[in-house]
């Protein structure tokens, strides 16, 4: 079972990581100004976790409507994905993968883990 882990950042903000059952980070958030907005981001990931995939690594890719995962090649030549909400905002991003199949597995893992993942905040007193 996956989990969302909320962390306070050095600048007073908050971010979350979605972790798979094995503890591996599947996707991470931007930095939010408040814990409440971070938790709203988690809810947005839950709501949009089963979105379609837009494969931007191929020529003439089919543009999908939001919400969607955008799979793309970064400057280092690695495959990454970002989950965008209905409003087009990026709500979660992945690490870089060497193979497209690994990125697709990551997307599948978000879809499998996010909807029922519990939320933890280990830094909380």
N, C-alpha and C positions, 0 to 999 in steps of 0.2 A: 504494500500500500504506500502510495506516495504521500508527501507532505510539503506544505509551503512553510518556509522558515523565514520569518521577518527579522531583519537586523537593523539596528540603529547605525547610521553612518557617522563618520568623524565630523561632518559639517552640520550635524543635527537633523538630518533627514532619515528616511527609512527606505529599505529596498527588500525585495523578497527573492528567494531562490525556490524553484520547484524541484524537489528531489525525488528520485525514484526510490522504490523499496530498498535498493541496495546502497542508498546514500549518495549516488551519483547525481550531480546537478544536471537537470534536463534543460532548464531555461531560467533566465534571470530577468528582473525588472529594471526599469530606470530608477533613479532616486526620486522619492516623493517627499514633499515638505512635511507631511504629517503621517502619523500611524493610520489615521482614518482613511486618508487617500490611498495609502499603500494597501489597506484591506479592501478598498473599493477596486483597486487594480487586480487583486486576487480574484474577486468575484467576477470581474470582466474576463479574466483568463478562464475561469470555470465555465462561464456562459458561452465563450467562443472557442473552446478547446477542440470542438469537432468540425472546425471550418475546413473549407477546401484548400488545396495546395496550388499555388501559382508557381510553376517551375521556371524561374528566370534564368536558369543555367543553360537553356536551350534557345536557339534562334526562333523567332516568330512564336513565342510562347503565348498561350491563351490567357488573356487578362481575366481574372476572377473578380467578383464583387466582394466588398468587405462584408463580414469579417473573412479573413483569409490568412494563410501562412504564405509568406514570400520566401522562397528558397533561392539563394543567390550565391555567387562566387565573390569572396572578399579580395582585397588587394594582395593578400598573401597566397591566393589561389586555393583557399579552403572553402568548403561549402558551409553555409550558415542558413539559419531560418529566423524569421521574426514573425510573431503573431500580431496581426492588426485587428483592432476592434471595428465595429460597424461604422464608427466615425473616422476611421483611417489612422487613429493613433496607434503607435507601437506599444503593446502591453507586455511583451516578453520577447527575449532574444536568446539565441543558442550560442554555444561555443562553436569553434571551427572544426569541421570534420574533413578528413582526407577523401572520403568516398561519399557519393550521393546517397547510397543505400544507408549509410550510417545516419545521415541527416534525416532521411525519411523515417528511420527507426526512432529518432528523437521526436519527430512530429507525432508519430503514432504513440509514443510514450506519454507525451503531453496529453493527448486525447484520452488515453487510458487512465492516467493518474490524476489529472487536475480536477475532474468533476467531483470526486469524493475525498480528495486529500484534506487531511486535517491541517490546521494552522498552528504553528508553534512560534514562540518568541522567547528564545533561550536567554536573552539579556534582561528580560523582565524580572523585576524584584518580587 
